[in-house]
């Protein structure tokens, strides 16, 4: 298990993002009418609370958002066998991250994050994670590869 955590930490250092929270009971309230967040799926509050816990470096609280035996995928797939493994995973994330978008995909929820400096040092860019939920906890946390950038010149439209 120690080897898996060390390997995961190395993989995250190459392109991870930050997240976290404990049991989800202290998730933020949904915003009022008229906001962009109003159209987000219910699970968005759980994702935002987890991200806040990681940003606060409260890795125990962050681990509480993961279901028992949750699957985590970045460069490889691992199973978080217990709370200790979930804490280690959250602690290994090198960047802090702010949730920028959450989309309901039916059986999954896709969240976009803006990365910023964290425990691993300078961070920038973005990350996307596809979440699957079981009882309002993450049963799967799968970081997606960055979309390919278009090749060649880019046309600019003027108004």
N, C-alpha and C positions, 0 to 999 in steps of 0.2 A: 504494500500500500504506500509506503514512504516513497518508493521509486516512482509510482504513478503520480503522486502529488508533486514531486520535484519536476517530473517531465511536464506536467500540466503547467506549473509555474513558468517553466522555460518557454512553453508554447504561448502562454499569455503575454509574456514579455515581448514577444514578437508582434503582437497585434490584439491584445485583449481589451476589455473594458471593465469598468468597475460597477458593482452592484451590492445590495444587501438589505436585510431586516429579519426580525425574529419570528413572530407567529402570525403576523398579518393583522392582529387585532388593533394595532395603532395606525392602520393605513389612513392616508389623508382622505378627507371628505371630498365627494364629487363636487365640482364647481357649479355655480348657479346657471340659470337659463341664459342662452345666448353665447356661451363660450365655446371655443373649439373643442375643449375637453368633454363637453356635454355629449358629443357624438361618439366618444370613445367607448369601447367595450367595458363592461364592469371590471374585467381583470386589469385594466389600466391602473387602477388605484393600487393593486398589489405590486405591479411592476414598479411603479413610482416609489412606493414605500420601500421595496427591496433596494432600489438604486440609492435612495436616501440613506439607508442603513450602511451600505458599502461606502458611500461618500463620507459618512460620519465615522467610518472605521469601526462600526459596531458589528463585527463579523458573526457573533452569536445570534444577534437579531436577524442579520442577513440570511444565516443558515436556516432559520425557522420558516422561511418562505419556500423551502425545498421539501417535497414529499419524500418519504422513505424510499430509498433505492432510485432516486431521480437519475436521469441520464443527462450528462453534459457532453456537448460536442463542440470542439474547436478544430484543432488539427487532427484530433482523434477522438474516439468516443470512450468515455469512462462512466462508471456507475458510482454514485455517491452512496456507499453502503450504509452510512450512518451519519449522525449529527456531526461527529468529529471530522468526517470527510467533507461535509458541506461547509463547515467552518474553514477548513484548510483551503477549499476551492475559493471561497469568497476572499480570504486573506491573500491568495495568490494573484488576484487581479491587480495589475500594475497601475491602472489609470482610474481616475474618478470619471463619472459620466453623468450627463444630464439627459433625461428622456426628452426627445424632440417630437416624436410621433408614435402613436399606437394605433394599429389597424386590426380589426376583426377579420380573420380569414376563414371563419367557420369553425373547424375543429382546432385551429391554432390561432395565436395572436402574435403579430409581428411588431416589434418595437425598434425604433431607431434611437440611437444615442449619439450625443456630441461628446467626444473624449476631451479630458483636460488633465493637467498634471495630477499625479497621484503618488502613492508610496513607491512606485517603480521609477519615478523621475518625470521628466518632461513627456507629455502626451499631447497629441493633437489628432484631428481627423474625426472619423465617425465609425460606428459599428452598428450592425443589425443583428437582432437575436429573435429567433422564432421560439415561442413558448407554447407548451402544451400543459394544461392544468388538470389536476385531480384534487377535488375538495379545496379549491382556492389556493393550492400550492403548486409549485412548478414540478411536474413529473418529467418534463423534458425542457432543456435549455440548450438551444442549438444556434451557435453563432454562424452567420452566413458569410460567405466570401464577399469581398467588395465587388460590385459590378464592374465589368470591364469598361475601360474608357474608350470612347470612339477613336478610331485611327484617322489620321489625315486632318485637313483643315475643317474648322467649325464655322458654319454660316451664322452670321449675326443678323437678326431681324431688327429693322428700325421702325419706329412708330410714326 
